[in-house]
């Protein structure tokens, strides 16, 4: 693991090191970061820690804006559609 449990590929950390990075590039990196989180780790739970770690030291960086927006708009996962959403707790399909 290049990074840590909150930033497994160190994508967020590296974004702060790129001179002249744009907000659009930060959004793309953020999406890649969110998709690379291990199973069971929710972005909405991790974003505040990443913001404390990076955004407080560099509040004007484009990634800081993306992290703040991510924290403000993160929602709990919605019910899954299809058969996964209909399965009961016992693993039955609910029919």
Secondary structure, DSSP 8 states (H G I E B T S, - for coil): --SBTTBTT-HHHHHTTSTT--HHHHHHHHHHHHHHS-TT--HHHHHHHHIIIIITT-TTSHHHHHHHHHHHH--------HHHHH--TTS----
